[in-house]
Amino acid sequence: MLSKLSTVSFSGIETKDVSVEVQIASGLPNFVIVGLPDKSIAESKERIRASFSHVGLTLPPRRIIVNLAPSDLQKEGAHYDLPIALGILAALEVFDKAQLQEYVILGGLSLDALIAPVVGVLAAALMASSSQRGLICPSANSNEASWAGAHLNVLAAPDLVSLVNHFKGACELVAPTPPDVKNKLTPTYGDMRDVRGQSMLKRVFEIAAVGHHNVLMIGPPGAGKSMISQRLMGILPPLSPEEAIETTMIYSLAGMLPEEGLMVQRPFRAPHHSASLVALVGGGIHAKPGEVSLAHNGVLFLDEFPEFSRATLESLRQPLEANTITVSRANQHITYPAKIQLIAAMNPCRCGYYGVPQKECSRAPRCAADYQSKISGPLLDRFDLVVYVPQVPIDDLLPQKKGLLVESSATIQQRVLNAVNFRQQAPTLADDDLLPETQKSLRIFAEKRDLSARSCTRLLKVARSIASLDASVEVRSYHVEEAIHYRYSSPNTYSAIS
């Protein structure tokens, strides 16, 4: 007696087809799983045995061999429980095994025959859809699976009995429908109108939102660096459908999906500065995505930037350029997407008050140079905007005067959306087609500061974002000059880093 059905193996957000072959043959009673299973899969035979016993079934006293093919691919995860159990039932001819050929199957099993939720269901659903097959998954993952498309045939079962009854025709499982996410769009972040003063910093964040630029803020404690960083989410363009699906797959693999099964807002990740290298870039026994990947299509905010370990900070250099992060293990290399907007904040020195009258420590300016030297030149070169954030004057903190306009996040976001739309619709000049006056300004400054090719490219990208906010097709010299001001015109309070 032999049965074959399909499940998946995960390599990052990519899926690979795995065939589950079950043979029940004569011989001494035994239950063997082969095909490079990890320990969680090896233990699945005990969960299957207990589940069968709970519903009044017993494994036959024969030799049961389960092969997970291809046999040279490492298999790991609890989602193999359900396909193995269904493969055994099909081999025992409990129902027509031909029905299972039309599905990709994944799900865990509890001892009382309930089908337990698993990770990676959306990625499996997309693979099933692309191969014109259906999907069998736990009912707890039904919302997630439903986002793969209305044309996908999804069987989301709460327990093993209901799934068996469905295939025997005793009952019919209803296909899930995507939940309404409109009520889930309520912002969980503050409004820009809460930020008093700091008009230049607001302008910097508006430019950063248009061009997805990385920002480094330097200033004394209490100036509002963390506060405005959290409010960046309110002015960024919303997730596109493609970005939402890709971000959801990452959170699905990490087991961090919201109840509705879809990421409807851009992620904002703010790990503590004590976070390890593995926590930031990903890894561990099962090579899970780290904070860099969890911030994909969103913001990675690193407060107290120099307090992170040097190795942890240097690990950001490659993903900031490639928009991916590769986790290497002895037997596999897993690549996760990592298109992030890096926002970092730091004090000018360890005591925090270098350049602030009456608060500087006795080691100034040496303390500032030592503290800022923790950030390497190659890493600093990957920031598009480096700005000083001064203390907020007391007049800006007092109740505002009548008639004084303080812009909300919605107002700023509308300008950002207008600039992004203009940038997509208007023709974009190539770098070698810049206006003569623009080329002259860029050349003079690049030669003066001996800028790298990367620095010139990033400087020009910031200038293009500023031009988009002005609805200008051409990048003019004053756009370049403003970009230079936000990146290189550093006050003495952080001259060591500039």
C-alpha positions as CSV (number, residue, x, y, z in Angstrom):
1,M,0.0,0.0,0.0
2,L,1.5,3.3,-1.2
3,S,0.4,6.9,-1.2
4,K,2.0,10.1,-2.4
5,L,1.1,13.7,-1.6
6,S,2.8,17.1,-1.5
7,T,4.0,19.6,1.1
8,V,6.6,22.3,1.2
9,S,10.1,23.1,2.6
10,F,11.1,26.7,3.3
11,S,14.3,28.4,2.3
12,G,13.8,32.0,3.5
13,I,10.6,33.2,1.9
14,E,11.1,30.8,-1.0
15,T,9.3,27.4,-1.0
16,K,10.3,24.1,-2.4
17,D,8.0,21.2,-3.3
18,V,8.4,18.1,-1.1
19,S,6.8,14.8,-1.8
20,V,5.6,12.7,1.1
21,E,5.7,9.1,0.2
22,V,4.1,6.6,2.6
23,Q,4.4,2.8,2.3
24,I,2.7,0.3,4.6
25,A,4.3,-3.1,4.0
26,S,4.6,-6.4,5.7
27,G,7.3,-6.9,8.3
28,L,8.0,-6.2,11.9
29,P,5.9,-3.3,13.3
30,N,7.9,-0.2,12.9
31,F,7.4,3.5,12.0
32,V,10.4,5.1,10.2
33,I,10.7,8.6,8.7
34,V,13.6,9.1,6.2
35,G,14.7,12.0,4.0
36,L,16.8,14.2,6.3
37,P,14.1,15.1,8.9
38,D,15.0,17.2,11.9
39,K,14.0,16.3,15.4
40,S,10.6,17.9,15.3
41,I,9.7,15.7,12.3
42,A,11.2,12.6,13.9
43,E,8.9,13.2,16.8
44,S,5.8,13.6,14.6
45,K,5.2,9.8,14.6
46,E,4.4,10.0,18.3
47,R,1.9,12.9,17.8
48,I,0.3,11.0,14.9
49,R,0.0,7.9,17.0
50,A,-1.7,9.8,19.8
51,S,-4.0,11.7,17.4
52,F,-5.1,8.5,15.8
53,S,-5.8,6.9,19.2
54,H,-7.8,9.9,20.3
55,V,-10.3,9.5,17.4
56,G,-10.5,5.7,17.7
57,L,-7.9,4.7,15.1
58,T,-4.8,2.6,15.5
59,L,-1.7,2.3,13.4
60,P,-1.6,-1.2,11.7
61,P,1.0,-3.6,13.2
62,R,3.1,-3.4,10.0
63,R,6.1,-1.6,8.7
64,I,5.4,2.1,8.0
65,I,8.0,3.9,6.0
66,V,7.7,7.7,5.3
67,N,10.1,9.2,2.7
68,L,10.4,12.9,2.3
69,A,11.7,13.6,-1.2
70,P,14.1,15.0,-2.4
71,S,16.1,13.0,0.2
72,D,19.1,15.4,0.0
73,L,17.1,18.4,1.2
74,Q,17.1,19.2,4.9
75,K,13.5,19.1,6.3
76,E,12.5,21.0,9.4
77,G,9.3,22.2,11.1
78,A,6.1,20.8,12.6
79,H,4.1,21.4,9.4
80,Y,4.9,17.9,8.2
81,D,2.6,16.3,10.8
82,L,-0.6,16.6,8.8
83,P,0.7,15.5,5.4
84,I,2.3,12.4,7.0
85,A,-0.9,11.6,8.9
86,L,-3.0,12.0,5.7
87,G,-0.5,9.9,3.7
88,I,-1.0,7.1,6.2
89,L,-4.8,7.3,6.0
90,A,-4.6,7.3,2.2
91,A,-2.3,4.3,2.2
92,L,-4.9,2.5,4.4
93,E,-7.5,3.5,1.9
94,V,-9.6,5.4,4.5
95,F,-10.5,7.7,1.6
96,D,-9.6,8.0,-2.1
97,K,-5.9,9.0,-2.2
98,A,-6.3,10.5,-5.6
99,Q,-8.1,13.5,-4.0
100,L,-4.9,14.5,-2.1
101,Q,-2.9,14.9,-5.4
102,E,-4.7,18.2,-6.0
103,Y,-3.4,19.9,-2.8
104,V,-0.3,21.2,-1.1
105,I,-0.7,20.1,2.6
106,L,0.8,21.5,5.8
107,G,-0.2,21.6,9.4
108,G,0.7,20.4,12.8
109,L,-1.1,17.9,15.0
110,S,-1.8,18.0,18.7
111,L,-2.4,14.9,20.8
112,D,-6.2,15.3,20.7
113,A,-6.2,15.3,16.9
114,L,-6.6,19.1,16.5
115,I,-4.7,20.6,13.6
116,A,-2.2,23.1,15.1
117,P,-1.2,26.3,13.3
118,V,2.1,26.5,11.6
119,V,4.3,29.2,10.0
120,G,4.8,29.9,6.3
121,V,1.2,29.3,5.2
122,L,1.0,32.3,2.9
123,A,4.2,31.3,1.0
124,A,2.9,27.8,0.6
125,A,-0.5,29.1,-0.6
126,L,1.2,31.3,-3.2
127,M,3.2,28.2,-4.4
128,A,0.0,26.1,-4.6
129,S,-1.7,28.8,-6.5
130,S,1.1,29.2,-9.0
131,S,1.0,25.4,-9.7
132,Q,-2.8,25.4,-9.9
133,R,-3.3,23.2,-6.9
134,G,-5.3,23.7,-3.7
135,L,-4.1,24.1,-0.1
136,I,-4.9,22.1,3.0
137,C,-4.0,24.0,6.2
138,P,-5.0,24.6,9.8
139,S,-8.2,26.7,10.3
140,A,-6.1,29.0,12.5
141,N,-4.1,29.9,9.4
142,S,-7.2,30.4,7.2
143,N,-7.0,34.2,7.1
144,E,-3.4,34.1,6.0
145,A,-4.1,31.5,3.3
146,S,-7.1,33.5,1.9
147,W,-4.8,36.4,0.8
148,A,-3.2,34.2,-1.9
149,G,-6.3,34.9,-4.1
150,A,-9.9,34.0,-4.4
151,H,-9.2,31.4,-7.1
152,L,-7.2,29.2,-4.7
153,N,-9.1,26.3,-3.3
154,V,-8.3,26.3,0.5
155,L,-9.4,23.6,2.9
156,A,-8.9,25.0,6.4
157,A,-9.7,22.3,8.9
158,P,-9.9,22.6,12.7
159,D,-9.2,18.9,13.3
160,L,-8.3,15.6,11.7
161,V,-11.8,14.2,11.9
162,S,-13.4,17.0,10.0
163,L,-10.8,16.8,7.2
164,V,-11.3,13.0,6.9
165,N,-15.1,13.5,6.8
166,H,-14.7,16.0,4.0
167,F,-12.8,13.6,1.8
168,K,-15.3,10.8,2.6
169,G,-18.2,13.1,1.7
170,A,-19.7,13.2,5.1
171,C,-19.3,16.9,5.4
172,E,-17.9,19.8,3.4
173,L,-15.4,22.4,4.6
174,V,-16.2,26.0,3.7
175,A,-13.4,27.9,1.9
176,P,-12.3,30.9,4.0
177,T,-12.7,34.5,2.8
178,P,-10.3,37.4,3.4
179,P,-11.2,39.3,6.6
180,D,-12.0,43.0,6.5
181,V,-8.9,45.0,7.3
182,K,-10.3,48.5,7.0
183,N,-10.8,48.7,10.7
184,K,-7.2,47.6,11.2
185,L,-5.8,50.7,9.5
186,T,-6.0,52.8,12.7
187,P,-2.5,54.3,13.2
188,T,-0.6,53.0,16.2
189,Y,1.9,55.8,16.1
190,G,1.7,59.5,17.1
191,D,1.2,62.6,15.0
192,M,3.8,65.0,13.7
193,R,1.9,67.8,15.2
194,D,3.1,66.5,18.6
195,V,6.7,67.5,17.7
196,R,7.4,71.0,18.9
197,G,10.0,73.1,17.1
198,Q,12.6,71.1,15.0
199,S,11.3,72.5,11.7
200,M,14.5,71.6,9.9
201,L,14.3,68.0,11.2
202,K,10.7,67.7,10.0
203,R,11.8,68.8,6.5
204,V,14.6,66.2,6.6
205,F,12.1,63.5,7.4
206,E,9.7,64.6,4.7
207,I,12.6,64.3,2.2
208,A,13.5,60.9,3.6
209,A,9.9,59.7,3.2
210,V,9.9,60.6,-0.5
211,G,13.1,58.9,-1.4
212,H,13.4,56.2,1.2
213,H,16.6,57.8,2.5
214,N,18.6,56.7,5.5
215,V,18.9,59.3,8.3
216,L,21.4,59.7,11.1
217,M,20.4,62.2,13.9
218,I,22.9,63.5,16.4
219,G,22.0,65.6,19.3
220,P,21.6,65.9,23.1
221,P,19.2,63.7,25.0
222,G,15.6,65.0,25.1
223,A,15.7,66.8,21.8
224,G,13.0,64.7,20.2
225,K,15.1,62.2,18.1
226,S,13.1,59.1,19.1
227,M,9.8,60.9,19.1
228,I,10.0,62.1,15.5
229,S,11.4,58.7,14.4
230,Q,8.3,57.0,15.6
231,R,6.1,59.5,13.7
232,L,7.9,58.8,10.4
233,M,5.4,56.0,9.9
234,G,2.6,58.5,9.6
235,I,4.1,60.2,6.6
236,L,5.4,57.3,4.6
237,P,3.4,56.1,1.6
238,P,1.1,53.1,2.4
239,L,2.2,49.6,1.5
240,S,1.4,48.5,-2.0
241,P,-0.4,45.1,-2.4
242,E,2.9,43.5,-3.5
243,E,4.8,44.9,-0.6
244,A,2.1,43.8,1.8
245,I,2.2,40.2,0.6
246,E,6.0,40.1,0.7
247,T,6.1,41.6,4.2
248,T,3.4,39.2,5.3
249,M,5.4,36.2,4.2
250,I,8.4,37.2,6.3
251,Y,6.2,37.7,9.4
252,S,4.5,34.4,8.7
253,L,7.8,32.6,8.7
254,A,8.7,34.3,12.0
255,G,5.4,33.4,13.5
256,M,4.5,37.0,14.2
257,L,1.5,37.6,11.9
258,P,-1.5,39.6,13.2
259,E,-4.9,38.0,13.6
260,E,-6.2,39.1,10.2
261,G,-3.3,37.3,8.5
262,L,-2.0,40.3,6.6
263,M,0.5,43.1,7.3
264,V,-1.5,46.2,6.5
265,Q,1.0,48.8,7.8
266,R,4.7,49.3,7.2
267,P,6.7,47.6,9.9
268,F,8.6,49.7,12.5
269,R,11.3,47.8,14.3
270,A,13.3,49.3,17.2
271,P,15.6,46.7,18.7
272,H,17.5,47.6,22.0
273,H,21.1,48.4,21.6
274,S,22.0,45.2,23.5
275,A,20.6,43.1,20.6
276,S,23.0,40.5,19.4
277,L,24.3,40.1,15.9
278,V,22.0,37.1,15.3
279,A,18.9,39.0,16.6
280,L,19.6,41.8,14.1
281,V,20.5,40.0,10.9
282,G,18.8,36.6,11.6
283,G,20.1,33.1,12.1
284,G,19.9,30.6,15.0
285,I,19.2,26.9,14.7
286,H,16.4,27.4,12.2
287,A,17.9,30.5,10.5
288,K,14.9,32.7,11.3
289,P,14.6,36.2,10.0
290,G,16.2,39.0,12.2
291,E,15.2,42.6,12.8
292,V,16.7,43.7,9.4
293,S,14.3,41.4,7.6
294,L,11.4,42.1,9.9
295,A,11.8,45.8,8.9
296,H,11.6,44.9,5.2
297,N,9.5,47.6,3.4
298,G,9.5,49.6,6.6
299,V,11.8,51.3,9.1
300,L,14.6,50.0,11.2
301,F,15.2,52.5,14.1
302,L,18.4,52.1,16.0
303,D,18.5,54.4,19.0
304,E,21.7,54.9,20.9
305,F,23.5,54.0,17.7
306,P,27.1,53.8,18.9
307,E,26.1,51.6,21.9
308,F,25.4,48.7,19.5
309,S,28.4,46.4,19.2
310,R,30.8,47.2,16.3
311,A,30.2,43.8,14.7
312,T,26.5,44.3,14.9
313,L,26.7,47.7,13.2
314,E,29.1,46.6,10.5
315,S,26.7,43.7,9.6
316,L,24.3,46.4,8.3
317,R,26.6,47.5,5.5
318,Q,25.7,44.7,3.0
319,P,21.9,44.7,3.4
320,L,21.8,48.5,3.1
321,E,23.3,48.1,-0.4
322,A,21.8,44.8,-1.6
323,N,18.4,45.1,0.1
324,T,18.9,41.4,1.1
325,I,20.5,39.5,3.9
326,T,22.0,36.0,3.5
327,V,22.2,33.8,6.6
328,S,24.9,31.1,6.0
329,R,24.9,27.8,7.8
330,A,27.0,24.6,7.3
331,N,24.4,22.9,5.1
332,Q,22.4,25.8,3.6
333,H,22.4,29.5,2.7
334,I,19.1,31.3,3.2
335,T,18.4,34.8,1.8
336,Y,15.8,37.1,3.2
337,P,14.7,40.4,1.7
338,A,15.9,43.4,3.6
339,K,14.8,46.6,1.9
340,I,14.9,48.9,4.9
341,Q,14.9,52.5,5.7
342,L,17.5,53.0,8.4
343,I,16.9,55.7,11.0
344,A,19.6,56.1,13.6
345,A,19.9,58.4,16.6
346,M,22.8,59.1,18.9
347,N,24.2,61.6,21.4
348,P,27.2,63.7,20.3
349,C,29.3,62.1,23.1
350,R,29.0,59.7,26.0
351,C,27.8,62.2,28.5
352,G,25.4,63.5,25.8
353,Y,25.9,67.3,26.1
354,Y,29.0,68.1,24.0
355,G,28.3,71.5,22.5
356,V,25.6,72.4,25.0
357,P,26.7,75.4,27.2
358,Q,27.1,74.7,30.9
359,K,26.6,70.9,30.4
360,E,29.8,69.8,28.6
361,C,32.0,67.3,30.5
362,S,35.6,68.1,31.3
363,R,36.9,65.8,28.5
364,A,35.4,67.8,25.7
365,P,36.1,67.8,22.8
366,R,38.1,64.5,23.0
367,C,35.1,62.6,24.4
368,A,33.0,63.5,21.3
369,A,35.7,62.4,18.9
370,D,36.2,59.0,20.7
371,Y,32.5,58.4,20.9
372,Q,31.7,59.2,17.3
373,S,34.6,57.2,16.0
374,K,32.6,54.0,16.9
375,I,30.8,54.5,13.6
376,S,33.0,53.5,10.7
377,G,33.4,55.5,7.6
378,P,31.9,52.8,5.3
379,L,28.8,52.7,7.5
380,L,28.5,56.4,7.7
381,D,28.8,56.6,3.9
382,R,25.5,54.7,3.7
383,F,23.5,57.5,5.4
384,D,21.9,60.0,3.0
385,L,21.1,62.6,5.6
386,V,23.1,63.4,8.7
387,V,21.6,66.1,10.8
388,Y,22.2,67.8,14.1
389,V,19.1,67.9,16.4
390,P,19.5,70.8,18.9
391,Q,17.7,71.2,22.1
392,V,14.2,72.6,21.8
393,P,13.8,76.2,22.9
394,I,11.5,76.7,25.8
395,D,9.3,79.0,23.8
396,D,8.5,76.1,21.4
397,L,7.5,73.9,24.4
398,L,5.0,76.4,25.9
399,P,1.3,76.4,24.8
400,Q,1.3,77.6,21.2
401,K,0.1,81.0,20.2
402,K,-3.3,81.4,18.6
403,G,-3.2,81.0,14.8
404,L,0.2,79.3,14.8
405,L,0.0,76.5,12.2
406,V,1.4,73.1,13.2
407,E,1.3,70.6,10.4
408,S,-0.2,67.2,11.0
409,S,1.2,63.9,9.7
410,A,-1.7,63.7,7.2
411,T,-0.8,67.1,5.7
412,I,2.9,66.1,5.3
413,Q,2.0,62.7,4.0
414,Q,-0.1,64.2,1.3
415,R,2.9,66.2,0.1
416,V,5.0,63.1,0.2
417,L,2.4,61.2,-1.9
418,N,2.3,64.0,-4.4
419,A,6.0,64.0,-4.7
420,V,6.2,60.2,-5.1
421,N,3.5,60.2,-7.7
422,F,5.2,63.0,-9.6
423,R,8.5,61.1,-9.5
424,Q,6.8,58.0,-11.0
425,Q,4.9,59.9,-13.7
426,A,7.4,62.6,-14.8
427,P,10.4,61.7,-16.9
428,T,13.6,61.3,-14.9
429,L,16.8,62.8,-16.3
430,A,19.9,60.6,-16.3
431,D,22.8,61.7,-14.2
432,D,24.7,62.7,-17.3
433,D,21.8,64.9,-18.5
434,L,21.8,67.2,-15.5
435,L,21.6,70.9,-16.1
436,P,25.0,72.6,-16.5
437,E,24.5,74.7,-13.3
438,T,23.7,71.5,-11.4
439,Q,26.7,69.6,-12.7
440,K,28.9,72.5,-11.8
441,S,27.6,72.6,-8.2
442,L,27.9,68.9,-7.8
443,R,31.4,68.8,-9.3
444,I,32.8,71.6,-7.2
445,F,31.6,70.1,-3.9
446,A,32.6,66.5,-4.9
447,E,36.1,67.6,-5.7
448,K,36.3,69.7,-2.5
449,R,35.3,66.9,-0.3
450,D,36.8,64.1,-2.4
451,L,33.5,62.2,-2.3
452,S,33.2,58.5,-3.2
453,A,31.0,57.3,-6.0
454,R,28.5,56.1,-3.5
455,S,28.4,59.5,-1.7
456,C,27.8,61.3,-5.0
457,T,25.1,59.0,-6.0
458,R,23.3,59.3,-2.7
459,L,23.7,63.0,-2.7
460,L,22.1,63.2,-6.1
461,K,19.2,60.9,-5.0
462,V,18.4,63.3,-2.1
463,A,18.5,66.2,-4.5
464,R,16.0,64.4,-6.8
465,S,13.7,63.8,-3.8
466,I,13.8,67.5,-3.0
467,A,13.1,68.3,-6.7
468,S,10.1,66.0,-6.6
469,L,8.7,67.9,-3.6
470,D,9.0,71.0,-5.7
471,A,7.3,69.2,-8.7
472,S,10.4,69.9,-10.7
473,V,11.6,67.5,-13.5
474,E,15.0,69.0,-13.5
475,V,17.4,68.8,-10.5
476,R,18.6,72.3,-10.0
477,S,21.6,73.6,-8.2
478,Y,19.6,74.8,-5.2
479,H,18.3,71.2,-4.8
480,V,21.8,70.0,-4.7
481,E,22.8,72.7,-2.2
482,E,20.0,71.8,0.1
483,A,21.0,68.1,-0.1
484,I,24.6,69.1,0.8
485,H,23.4,71.2,3.7
486,Y,21.5,68.2,5.2
487,R,24.4,65.8,4.8
488,Y,27.7,67.8,5.1
489,S,27.1,71.2,6.7
490,S,27.8,69.9,10.2
491,P,28.1,72.2,13.2
492,N,31.1,71.9,15.5
493,T,29.1,69.7,17.9
494,Y,29.7,66.8,15.7
495,S,32.5,67.8,13.4
496,A,34.3,64.6,14.3
497,I,31.8,62.5,12.4
498,S,31.3,64.7,9.4
